[in-house]
Amino acid sequence: LLLLAVVSSGYWTGTFAGRIQDDLVMARGTQQAAGLAREAGERLAGDLVRFGVMCLVASAIMLGFYTRRLAPVVAGVLVMVVGCVDFYLVDRNILHPERFRGYESLRIIHPRSTMDKYDDPDPVTTFLEKEQRHYRIFPVQSPRQPFSGLFNSNRFMAREIASIGGYNPAKLKVYDDFLRTALPAALSRGDYRLVDMLNVRYIVSGAPYPDHPRFRAAWQGTNAAGEQRFVYENMPALPRVYFVDRYRVASGDDALQLLGSGAVDVGEEVVLAESPGLEPSSDEGATAEVSEWEFSRVRISASLPQAAILVVSEVYYPGWKATVDGEPAHVLQANHVLRALALPAGEHDIVMSYDTSLLKRGLTLSVSAFSISLLMLIGSIVVTRTRSRRNLGRSDLHTDVQ
């Protein structure tokens, strides 16, 4: 493995880097993409060499153990040392990216005093916290740079203000694909309807927005750090739950292309990954009100004069289940990233909850495996001590013959 890693290092920095270069869609230009791809290849080649070295060292320890040149305790300690070294070599780059990349701005571990500043009063969040409706914000560095800087800030999380930028770089794939393709394509044409779909009531910007009928200047000033901020109310924002009476069936890249092209008026129509099984008639007069909104449970009261499709502006994930009037209902994937339910006419009590059975099964397996391992360890110690006592008893009965 070590020899293979050393010999193949040229492939990772050459052919491999060339293949992934076009996939680096967030790079600024071809030259930067090529540099990033080459660096990725270098890091991968280095990791493979490290992996080969670790395998070689571990094999040597195991060989010493099986040939009885190393005592079990010594072999066990050496394996633990190798494991700790391996963890350290990987985790130092994750825990301290500012050392890995050489940029202090990438620091993720700060003193307690720095983190306490997130709880300090901030004029921007103080204004936003006055809003009583369910809403999200779209933080943008500027109208021309919507997905950099402020968009990635998790400062709003400390005040429980929902942001479409999220609170962690690791997002669900359906949402990540939406942020990389459909939303930028729409915004490049000045089309904010996908932003409306995400229940974005306010836009928080680091630079002023041009005059537009959809945006109402709501607040202007500086944040706690003295940085200029502009808050605009997005007047056509859709509520967290709303009805439509038209749909198209498309999934994956086809759905993203439809949404990004502007061919779908998301306020009147929804793109479903499959047929709803119930043909909507009209959303006129249909109302929906959120009565309970928790981390893993949502309750909605709906009233429909005619059959329609209820769109819930929350990220779609297979673990979410739904009941309508106590009966199981199929959750549809809507507009690639959201959830939807096809509802017949009438008064309905809707409950969406996250299915934690997989988590519980995983916990059961983990506890069972740990318990079995612990019992095996205790059993091996008991057996070893029993054999030692028997061998000691036999040696006491042995008589030397001259």
KASUL-V863368 format. One record per residue. RES is the residue in one small letter. SS is DSSP state (h for helix, s for strand, l for the rest). PHI is phi in whole degrees, -180 to 180 (* if undefined). D_CENTER is the distance of its C-alpha to the mean C-alpha in Angstrom with 1 decimal. Layout:
RES/SS/PHI/D_CENTER + RES/SS/PHI/D_CENTER
This chain:
l/l/*/33.1 + l/h/-65/33.9 + l/h/-63/36.5 + l/h/-63/34.2 + a/h/-65/31.5 + v/h/-66/34.2 + v/h/-66/35.8 + s/l/-88/32.7 + s/h/-60/31.4 + g/h/-65/33.1 + y/h/-66/31.2 + w/h/-69/27.7 + t/h/-86/28.9 + g/h/-111/30.9 + t/h/-60/30.2 + f/h/-62/26.5 + a/h/-60/25.8 + g/h/-65/27.7 + r/h/-73/25.8 + i/h/-90/22.3 + q/h/-58/23.7 + d/h/-71/23.4 + d/h/-83/19.6 + l/l/-84/18.9 + v/l/-70/18.7 + m/l/-87/17.7 + a/l/-71/20.8 + r/l/-95/23.8 + g/l/98/26.5 + t/h/-66/27.7 + q/h/-64/29.0 + q/h/-66/25.7 + a/h/-61/23.9 + a/h/-64/26.7 + g/h/-66/26.4 + l/h/-66/22.7 + a/h/-64/23.2 + r/h/-66/26.2 + e/h/-65/24.5 + a/h/-61/21.7 + g/h/-63/24.6 + e/h/-65/26.4 + r/h/-65/23.6 + l/h/-65/23.2 + a/h/-62/26.9 + g/h/-64/27.1 + d/h/-64/24.6 + l/h/-66/26.7 + v/h/-64/29.8 + r/h/-61/28.4 + f/h/-62/27.4 + g/h/-63/30.9 + v/h/-64/32.5 + m/h/-62/30.7 + c/h/-63/31.7 + l/h/-65/35.2 + v/h/-65/35.5 + a/h/-63/34.2 + s/h/-64/36.6 + a/h/-64/39.4 + i/h/-65/38.7 + m/h/-63/38.7 + l/h/-63/41.9 + g/h/-63/43.5 + f/h/-70/42.6 + y/h/-72/43.9 + t/l/-90/47.1 + r/l/64/47.6 + r/l/-85/47.7 + l/l/-120/44.9 + a/l/-66/45.1 + p/h/-53/42.2 + v/h/-65/41.3 + v/h/-63/41.3 + a/h/-63/39.2 + g/h/-62/36.7 + v/h/-64/36.5 + l/h/-64/36.2 + v/h/-62/33.3 + m/h/-64/31.5 + v/h/-64/32.3 + v/h/-61/31.0 + g/h/-62/27.7 + c/h/-64/27.4 + v/h/-63/28.3 + d/h/-63/25.7 + f/h/-60/22.9 + y/h/-64/24.2 + l/h/-62/24.4 + v/h/-84/20.7 + d/h/-71/19.4 + r/h/-63/21.6 + n/h/-76/19.7 + i/h/-80/16.3 + l/h/-77/17.9 + h/l/-132/20.2 + p/h/-65/19.0 + e/h/-67/21.8 + r/h/-81/24.3 + f/h/-64/22.6 + r/h/-102/22.6 + g/l/80/25.4 + y/l/-122/23.9 + e/h/-63/24.1 + s/h/-65/21.8 + l/h/-87/18.9 + r/l/-58/19.7 + i/l/-116/17.1 + i/l/-107/19.7 + h/l/-120/22.2 + p/l/-63/25.3 + r/h/-58/25.2 + s/h/-62/27.2 + t/h/-68/24.6 + m/h/-69/22.0 + d/h/-64/24.7 + k/h/-66/25.0 + y/h/-66/21.8 + d/h/-93/24.0 + d/l/-68/27.0 + p/l/-57/28.2 + d/l/-132/26.9 + p/h/-56/28.9 + v/h/-68/25.9 + t/h/-67/24.0 + t/h/-61/27.4 + f/h/-67/28.1 + l/h/-66/24.8 + e/l/-68/25.2 + k/l/-75/28.4 + e/l/-71/26.7 + q/l/-95/27.1 + r/l/-77/25.4 + h/l/-66/21.8 + y/l/-159/20.3 + r/s/-127/17.6 + i/s/-117/18.3 + f/s/-118/17.8 + p/s/-81/18.3 + v/s/-129/19.9 + q/l/-69/21.9 + s/s/-165/24.6 + p/l/-57/25.3 + r/l/-87/25.5 + q/s/-129/22.3 + p/l/-72/19.8 + f/l/-111/16.6 + s/l/-129/17.7 + g/h/61/18.5 + l/h/-60/18.2 + f/h/-60/15.3 + n/h/-91/13.0 + s/l/-72/14.8 + n/l/-106/13.4 + r/h/-62/17.0 + f/h/-67/17.0 + m/h/-60/14.8 + a/h/-62/17.8 + r/h/-103/19.9 + e/l/58/17.6 + i/l/-103/17.6 + a/l/-74/14.9 + s/s/-125/13.8 + i/l/-74/12.4 + g/l/-75/11.2 + g/l/79/8.5 + y/l/-124/8.6 + n/l/-156/6.2 + p/l/-62/6.4 + a/l/-85/3.4 + k/l/-106/2.6 + l/l/-60/4.6 + k/h/-60/7.7 + v/h/-61/10.1 + y/h/-76/8.8 + d/h/-63/8.4 + d/h/-62/11.8 + f/h/-63/13.1 + l/h/-68/12.5 + r/h/-88/14.1 + t/l/-121/17.0 + a/h/-64/18.2 + l/h/-65/17.6 + p/h/-60/19.2 + a/h/-63/21.9 + a/h/-69/22.8 + l/h/-66/22.8 + s/h/-63/25.0 + r/l/-100/27.6 + g/l/76/27.3 + d/l/-96/26.0 + y/l/-103/23.9 + r/h/-67/23.9 + l/h/-70/20.2 + v/h/-67/19.6 + d/h/-58/22.0 + m/h/-60/20.1 + l/l/-88/17.0 + n/l/63/19.5 + v/s/-81/19.7 + r/s/-86/22.9 + y/s/-134/23.0 + i/s/-112/22.4 + v/s/-106/22.5 + s/s/-124/24.0 + g/l/-87/25.4 + a/l/-144/28.2 + p/l/-67/30.3 + y/l/-92/29.7 + p/l/-66/32.7 + d/l/-60/34.5 + h/l/-155/33.2 + p/l/-58/34.2 + r/l/-77/30.6 + f/s/-106/29.9 + r/s/-113/31.8 + a/s/-62/32.1 + a/s/-108/31.1 + w/s/-162/31.0 + q/s/-149/31.7 + g/s/170/32.0 + t/s/-123/30.4 + n/l/-85/27.5 + a/l/-63/28.2 + a/l/-89/28.1 + g/l/83/30.7 + e/l/-87/28.5 + q/s/-68/29.6 + r/s/-137/27.4 + f/s/-126/28.1 + v/s/-115/26.8 + y/s/-121/27.5 + e/s/-85/27.4 + n/s/-88/26.2 + m/l/-60/29.0 + p/l/-84/28.0 + a/l/-54/24.5 + l/l/-81/24.1 + p/l/-69/23.7 + r/l/-66/20.7 + v/s/-132/22.7 + y/s/-154/25.4 + f/s/-111/27.6 + v/s/-136/28.6 + d/l/-124/31.4 + r/s/-132/30.7 + y/s/-150/28.2 + r/s/-127/27.7 + v/s/-108/26.2 + a/l/-163/23.9 + s/l/-141/20.6 + g/h/59/18.3 + d/h/-62/19.7 + d/h/-64/22.7 + a/h/-66/20.9 + l/h/-63/19.0 + q/h/-65/22.5 + l/h/-62/24.1 + l/h/-66/21.8 + g/h/-70/22.0 + s/h/-78/25.7 + g/l/84/26.5 + a/l/-74/28.4 + v/l/-115/26.8 + d/l/-87/27.6 + v/l/-65/24.5 + g/l/-78/26.6 + e/l/-119/29.2 + e/s/-141/27.5 + v/s/-131/24.4 + v/s/-99/23.1 + l/s/-105/22.6 + a/l/-74/21.5 + e/l/-156/24.6 + s/l/-65/27.8 + p/l/-71/27.6 + g/l/81/30.7 + l/l/-143/32.3 + e/l/-78/33.8 + p/l/-71/33.2 + s/l/-104/36.4 + s/l/-162/35.7 + d/l/-98/33.3 + e/l/-66/36.2 + g/l/83/36.7 + a/l/-76/33.5 + t/s/-131/31.8 + a/s/-143/28.7 + e/s/-134/28.1 + v/s/-80/25.2 + s/s/-103/27.0 + e/s/-152/24.2 + w/s/-140/20.6 + e/s/-121/18.7 + f/l/-58/15.3 + s/l/-125/15.9 + r/s/-154/19.0 + v/s/-130/20.3 + r/s/-123/24.1 + i/s/-132/25.7 + s/s/-103/29.5 + a/s/-126/30.5 + s/s/-133/33.9 + l/s/-130/34.7 + p/l/-65/38.2 + q/l/-139/37.2 + a/l/-61/34.4 + a/s/-155/31.2 + i/s/-111/27.5 + l/s/-91/25.2 + v/s/-102/22.0 + v/s/-107/19.4 + s/l/-79/17.1 + e/l/-138/13.9 + v/l/-64/11.0 + y/l/-73/12.6 + y/l/-156/11.6 + p/l/-58/14.6 + g/l/-71/14.5 + w/s/-84/15.9 + k/s/-115/19.7 + a/s/-140/22.4 + t/s/-130/26.0 + v/s/-120/28.6 + d/l/56/31.7 + g/l/86/30.8 + e/s/-102/30.5 + p/s/-57/27.4 + a/s/-133/26.1 + h/l/-83/23.9 + v/l/-86/20.6 + l/s/-93/20.6 + q/s/-85/17.9 + a/s/-116/19.0 + n/l/51/18.7 + h/l/69/15.9 + v/l/-116/13.2 + l/s/-110/15.2 + r/s/-112/17.3 + a/s/-152/21.1 + l/s/-135/24.2 + a/s/-89/27.6 + l/s/-119/30.1 + p/l/-79/33.9 + a/l/-64/36.2 + g/s/130/36.8 + e/s/-95/35.3 + h/s/-134/32.1 + d/s/-109/30.1 + i/s/-111/26.5 + v/s/-127/24.0 + m/s/-111/20.4 + s/s/-141/18.9 + y/s/-86/16.1 + d/l/-79/17.7 + t/l/-97/17.4 + s/h/-62/20.0 + l/h/-64/17.9 + l/h/-63/16.8 + k/h/-67/20.5 + r/h/-64/21.7 + g/h/-63/19.5 + l/h/-65/21.0 + t/h/-63/24.4 + l/h/-63/24.3 + s/h/-64/23.2 + v/h/-65/26.0 + s/h/-65/28.5 + a/h/-63/27.8 + f/h/-64/28.3 + s/h/-64/31.4 + i/h/-63/32.9 + s/h/-62/32.3 + l/h/-65/33.9 + l/h/-65/36.8 + m/h/-64/37.4 + l/h/-65/37.5 + i/h/-63/40.0 + g/h/-62/42.0 + s/h/-66/42.2 + i/h/-66/43.5 + v/h/-62/46.0 + v/h/-63/47.2 + t/h/-63/47.6 + r/h/-67/49.6 + t/h/-63/51.8 + r/h/-64/52.6 + s/h/-63/53.4 + r/h/-66/55.8 + r/h/-66/57.5 + n/h/-65/57.9 + l/h/-66/59.3 + g/h/-66/61.7 + r/h/-67/63.0 + s/h/-67/63.6 + d/h/-69/65.7 + l/h/-83/67.9 + h/l/-74/68.4 + t/l/-120/71.9 + d/l/-71/72.7 + v/l/-110/75.7 + q/l/-86/78.0
